[in-house]
Amino acid sequence: MTGRTADFLIIGAGIVGLTIAVELKRRNPGSKVVVLEKERRPGLHSSGRNSGVLHSGIYYPPSSLKARVCGQGAREMARYCEERGLPLLRIGKVLVPLRPEDGPQLDLLEARAGQNGVEAERLDRARLRDAEPEARSATGEALLVRQTSVVSSSDVLESVAGDARGAGIEILCEGALGLVDAERRRLDWGGESISYGHAVNAAGLHADSVAHRFGAGRAYTLLPFKGIYWKLDPVAGLDIRHLIYPVPDLRVPFLGVHTTTAIDGTIYVGPTAVPAFGRENYRGMEGVTPGELLRIGGLLVRQLASGRDGFRRLAWQEGRRYFRRWFVHGAQALLPRLRPEHLLPCTKVGIRSQMLDRRSGALVTDFLIESAPGSTHVLNAISPAFTSAFPFARHVCDEHIPS
Ligand SMILES: Cc1cc2nc3c(=O)[nH]c(=O)nc-3n(C[C@H](O)[C@H](O)[C@H](O)COP(=O)(O)OP(=O)(O)OC[C@H]3O[C@@H](n4cnc5c(N)ncnc54)[C@H](O)[C@@H]3O)c2cc1C
């Protein structure tokens, strides 16, 4: 076996791994930073399969890490796109309650916007009709957040990967992580042995199992949720002017089926949050293994039995969305003029790296970082980790990686 060395070894070339790699190199210009990516190129999982929305940071409790990095992240990502000439659509977002009982959630979101420094305008029925004629609000009211924008996440990722390579960071693709000897700070990568000073696990959908191999993150396990999108047929003639989101159930980390206008003008409706049967189960039974199927099935049964955090309602509401009829039904609650034939099937699908806390049985809602001697593990890099990537990388370096 040949030997390679790295001062900092990053596992995973999604937006989280790449921004941390660039930040480490910026702080330690003389160091050797190597990124390991199992696929043939970066961005084939969450970072290249998301909605591309730069979230304003309105949803998160002010004490959360998400609240601390999301708004700042959106501003930095928008500036990055402008500086690099990458497409950026400053489109704004309208949030509407779908049920009368969601009204107080609108008050809570307005309060959180204030606490998190996000400008949000309360719209009454008449102003909502002017701003977003297609949206239905169960209470007549809505919130308008002008700060929300959309980017092309694959363009951003390609650009950040280019920055990394330009800074002298090596990105080794198409390898497989072999034996990890955390004590000796050595691991096998595609038949090669790599010695490292500090390893950072940013493996997204595999972050829990990678962490376990380093002796970290034992309390957490992945419960993957699939985000399926449909395309809105332009002939539908719906006059959609912003991103339209329902007021979400803030107990669960999903935002509900919404519209996303991509930078090329295509309007997507989705994503769902249906259980996935495997970590990379993007289509049919692709990426499903009996072991993972049993593991995920067992976790779902336990969650349903416990009924905590509105999980039964979530399972009932979301599980049905595997079926077109129910998906349409959900989307019509937001857009009453939508007809089933307006939704075209599309190949866009992503899977959320959602962690479950095995001790409490709770879905983890905030970003989660665990450290072990010689390694740092980014678990639960769910939305808005794309938006938050730049300040999140600084946070990980400041608080979790010894300088
Ligand atoms: C449907 C959906 C919609 C979303 N919409 C938004 C949005 O609008 N705005 C937003 O801010 N966020 C959004 N998100 C969240 C966002 O996409 C993720 O938070 C972010 O991309 C996470 O980045 P990551 O680098 O952690 O993961 P990834 O992009 O998944 O990267 C992890 C990488 O690690 C690699 N890897 C895994 N295991 C190994 C291993 N053993 N060895 C080497 N490499 C390995 C993988 O191949 C992958 O490339 C969305 C997510 C989904 C699923």
The ligand as an SDF file (V2000), in Angstrom:
LIG
                    3D

 53 58  0  0  0  0  0  0  0  0999 V2000
  -35.2410   17.7870   -1.4290 C   0  0  0  0  0  0  0  0  0  0  0  0
  -34.3020   18.7470   -0.7580 C   0  0  0  0  0  0  0  0  0  0  0  0
  -34.4930   20.1190   -0.9030 C   0  0  0  0  0  0  0  0  0  0  0  0
  -33.6480   21.0050   -0.2440 C   0  0  0  0  0  0  0  0  0  0  0  0
  -33.7930   22.3500   -0.4510 N   0  0  0  0  0  0  0  0  0  0  0  0
  -32.9230   23.2130    0.1330 C   0  0  0  0  0  0  0  0  0  0  0  0
  -33.0000   24.6080   -0.1260 C   0  0  0  0  0  0  0  0  0  0  0  0
  -33.8260   25.0680   -0.9010 O   0  0  0  0  0  0  0  0  0  0  0  0
  -32.1230   25.4290    0.5150 N   0  0  0  0  0  0  0  0  0  0  0  0
  -31.1730   24.9620    1.3760 C   0  0  0  0  0  0  0  0  0  0  0  0
  -30.4360   25.7550    1.9540 O   0  0  0  0  0  0  0  0  0  0  0  0
  -31.0580   23.6370    1.6080 N   0  0  0  0  0  0  0  0  0  0  0  0
  -31.8920   22.7630    0.9950 C   0  0  0  0  0  0  0  0  0  0  0  0
  -31.7640   21.4270    1.2010 N   0  0  0  0  0  0  0  0  0  0  0  0
  -30.7050   20.9550    2.0860 C   0  0  0  0  0  0  0  0  0  0  0  0
  -29.3510   20.9760    1.3940 C   0  0  0  0  0  0  0  0  0  0  0  0
  -29.4110   20.4400    0.1150 O   0  0  0  0  0  0  0  0  0  0  0  0
  -28.3770   20.1820    2.2560 C   0  0  0  0  0  0  0  0  0  0  0  0
  -28.4730   20.6510    3.5700 O   0  0  0  0  0  0  0  0  0  0  0  0
  -26.9340   20.3190    1.8090 C   0  0  0  0  0  0  0  0  0  0  0  0
  -26.8180   20.0980    0.4300 O   0  0  0  0  0  0  0  0  0  0  0  0
  -26.0760   19.3390    2.5930 C   0  0  0  0  0  0  0  0  0  0  0  0
  -24.7930   19.3200    2.0440 O   0  0  0  0  0  0  0  0  0  0  0  0
  -23.7740   18.1860    2.4290 P   0  0  0  0  0  0  0  0  0  0  0  0
  -22.4800   18.5910    1.8610 O   0  0  0  0  0  0  0  0  0  0  0  0
  -23.8630   17.9050    3.8680 O   0  0  0  0  0  0  0  0  0  0  0  0
  -24.3640   16.8700    1.7530 O   0  0  0  0  0  0  0  0  0  0  0  0
  -24.1860   16.2570    0.2900 P   0  0  0  0  0  0  0  0  0  0  0  0
  -24.3750   17.2540   -0.7600 O   0  0  0  0  0  0  0  0  0  0  0  0
  -25.0690   15.0480    0.2620 O   0  0  0  0  0  0  0  0  0  0  0  0
  -22.6770   15.8120    0.2640 O   0  0  0  0  0  0  0  0  0  0  0  0
  -22.1710   14.7060    0.9550 C   0  0  0  0  0  0  0  0  0  0  0  0
  -21.1550   14.0520    0.0600 C   0  0  0  0  0  0  0  0  0  0  0  0
  -20.4870   13.0330    0.7920 O   0  0  0  0  0  0  0  0  0  0  0  0
  -20.2260   11.9740   -0.0960 C   0  0  0  0  0  0  0  0  0  0  0  0
  -19.9960   10.7810    0.6980 N   0  0  0  0  0  0  0  0  0  0  0  0
  -20.8920   10.0970    1.4370 C   0  0  0  0  0  0  0  0  0  0  0  0
  -20.2930    9.0480    2.0430 N   0  0  0  0  0  0  0  0  0  0  0  0
  -18.9900    9.0840    1.6890 C   0  0  0  0  0  0  0  0  0  0  0  0
  -17.8710    8.2680    1.9900 C   0  0  0  0  0  0  0  0  0  0  0  0
  -17.9690    7.2080    2.7760 N   0  0  0  0  0  0  0  0  0  0  0  0
  -16.6880    8.5830    1.4450 N   0  0  0  0  0  0  0  0  0  0  0  0
  -16.5650    9.6640    0.6220 C   0  0  0  0  0  0  0  0  0  0  0  0
  -17.5980   10.4730    0.2900 N   0  0  0  0  0  0  0  0  0  0  0  0
  -18.7960   10.1930    0.8310 C   0  0  0  0  0  0  0  0  0  0  0  0
  -21.4650   11.9130   -0.9640 C   0  0  0  0  0  0  0  0  0  0  0  0
  -21.2370   11.2280   -2.1750 O   0  0  0  0  0  0  0  0  0  0  0  0
  -21.7850   13.3830   -1.1580 C   0  0  0  0  0  0  0  0  0  0  0  0
  -21.2120   13.9210   -2.3260 O   0  0  0  0  0  0  0  0  0  0  0  0
  -32.5890   20.5090    0.5610 C   0  0  0  0  0  0  0  0  0  0  0  0
  -32.3870   19.1440    0.6760 C   0  0  0  0  0  0  0  0  0  0  0  0
  -33.2210   18.2580    0.0150 C   0  0  0  0  0  0  0  0  0  0  0  0
  -32.9620   16.7830    0.1240 C   0  0  0  0  0  0  0  0  0  0  0  0
  1  2  1  0
  2  3  1  0
  2 52  2  0
  3  4  2  0
  4  5  1  0
  4 50  1  0
  5  6  2  0
  6  7  1  0
  6 13  1  0
  7  8  2  0
  7  9  1  0
  9 10  1  0
 10 11  2  0
 10 12  1  0
 12 13  2  0
 13 14  1  0
 14 15  1  0
 14 50  1  0
 15 16  1  0
 16 17  1  0
 16 18  1  0
 18 19  1  0
 18 20  1  0
 20 21  1  0
 20 22  1  0
 22 23  1  0
 23 24  1  0
 24 25  2  0
 24 26  1  0
 24 27  1  0
 27 28  1  0
 28 29  2  0
 28 30  1  0
 28 31  1  0
 31 32  1  0
 32 33  1  0
 33 34  1  0
 33 48  1  0
 34 35  1  0
 35 36  1  0
 35 46  1  0
 36 37  1  0
 36 45  1  0
 37 38  2  0
 38 39  1  0
 39 40  1  0
 39 45  2  0
 40 41  1  0
 40 42  2  0
 42 43  1  0
 43 44  2  0
 44 45  1  0
 46 47  1  0
 46 48  1  0
 48 49  1  0
 50 51  2  0
 51 52  1  0
 52 53  1  0
M  END
$$$$
